[in-house]
Every structure is written in C-alpha cells, then in structure tokens.
C-alpha cells in the first residue's frame, strides 16, 4: 500500500513539474539605452511602471547613456539592443556606409523638447531680443542644436553674427553653466526649465518644439540585424510603447507624474507635473509610433540647414513602420493586451 501511495505521489509531482514547464515562458530580456533621463520620455517610463512591457513578455533593462554619440556607440557595439535617441544619429550611421544600418522602428516624441529660457524676461518676448545677447546652446550636430538653429533662422536671426553662441559645453553641464552665470539665454529640456523657474533663475519665453514643427525627434531604433533576428520581440516592444502613448494621451499630468515619479525620485512632484503639462499642451508626445513622410522630410530640412546632411536619405532606407502600423492596428481592433 505504501508503495502505491509513493508511486501516486511521484506521478502527481511529475505532472506538477510538467504543468509548470508548460506555463508562462521566461520573459525575453531587452537592453535599452536612453540618451538622457527626462520627462520628455514619459511614455517610456509609463510602459515600464504600468507593466506594458511585462504584459508583452519582455523584461526591459533600462540604462541612461548621456550623449547621442555614446548611445549610438553602445548600440553598434552590441552593449544594448535598442536605443532611444535622436533619429539624426541613424542618418549619420547611414551616411558612413554602415553594413548593418540602424533602423528607426518606433517614434516616441514628435517635437523638439527644448525651451528658450531667459535669465531676465522683460515685457512681451520677441525673438529679436536675442540679438546682441549670449546664447548658451546645445552640442553641435545634435537635434536640440539643429532644431534651435532652424528656429533662429526662421526668426531672421543669424546665429553666427547676431548673437554670441556658446555650444562647446557638454549636455550634462549646460544647466550648471547657466546657473553659475554663463549666458543671457539657454536652451533647456524639462524638467530643468521648470526647476529653474521655481528657483527664480528666469523664465521660459518660447518653445523650440512649437517653432520647429513636427519631426521624429526621439525614436526607438536598433541594428537591422537585431530586428531581422528578433522581429517578434521588436513587435512586442512596439505594442507596449503604443499602449503607453495612448495611456499618456488619456491621462492627466498629475496621473502621468505619479506613474513616472519612480524614475525621478529626486525631483519634486509639482515640478514633474509642470513639465509634463507643458509637453502635453504643445503636443510633444507622439500618440502612435509611426514616422510619417512629412515628419521625416521636416527632420531632413532641419539637419540640412545645420550643414550635417550629405544627402536627403529616403525614409524607406532606415525607417521600418511595419511594427508601428501593426501595433496601432492592434489597438484599434481591440486585440492588443
């Protein structure tokens, strides 16, 4: 009798093990490198905090790699699988004749995320007030700098003649340089602009995002070889981003702030709310991951104006919208998780 009971227990144990093996498979790890930590990327943090990646069976490991050049180096070397960075970096790689080009597959932001911050705002702002002033800009060849230059040109300002332009300070040190007294105006991302306003260091007087128009400013991208080998993973990743984008669209700045605060533990909640409100009001966050031709051509115009474009690269060369289109269609049909 004891032998029969023992045998029965062994059979039950075996079935339990087999059932466990037939359950949920291990999550697929995806290493993501973001070019900076900013509420500008709120939908990315929402996808993490609301478990949208997890729902898709992905284990996303996020790291911040300051600087577009460093982020792209990490992607090309295989240190990360996916980069969240300005789409201009993929164009630079393409221009160098890469055998394994970098492909843009999911747009996150659709406007420049920087603001013109004035140390002393006097009366109603006019772009002509920059003439004769010292302007602390962004790194040459990066999207913030190029969008800034594009805007100044459209406002009739020659950055080489009409003002003193400083752009040799590393991205991470720009805010500190302004705080220490360098420049009359500075080009800032949020939440730094809101932080400086709360500290009484000046005011936001204009938005480079509004002035430079819609463009695929920050995009998730990966090497073509990675996408070809991991198309299912890329699709699931894009599905999660699309869900996060719609979540951001449908929720208030306060709700979004609460969702992303774990990624900004040293930033006051009211500052995060202010920054998100500013971005939502100017339609900064893309509502779907698709990169359309109008946005792409505007991007090329901005880069061409900066003298960084060797040729106008057709979107079809380094943009793959198939994942974004499928994710968007899945949401509309109600078949998404």
Beta strands, then each sheet from edge to edge (+ up, - down):
strand 1: 28-34
strand 2: 58-64
strand 3: 82-86
strand 4: 102-109
strand 5: 114-118
strand 6: 134-136
strand 7: 164-166
strand 8: 185-189
strand 9: 203-207
strand 10: 218-223
sheet 1: 2+ 1+ 3+ 10- 4+
sheet 2: 7+ 6+ 8+ 5- 9+
end
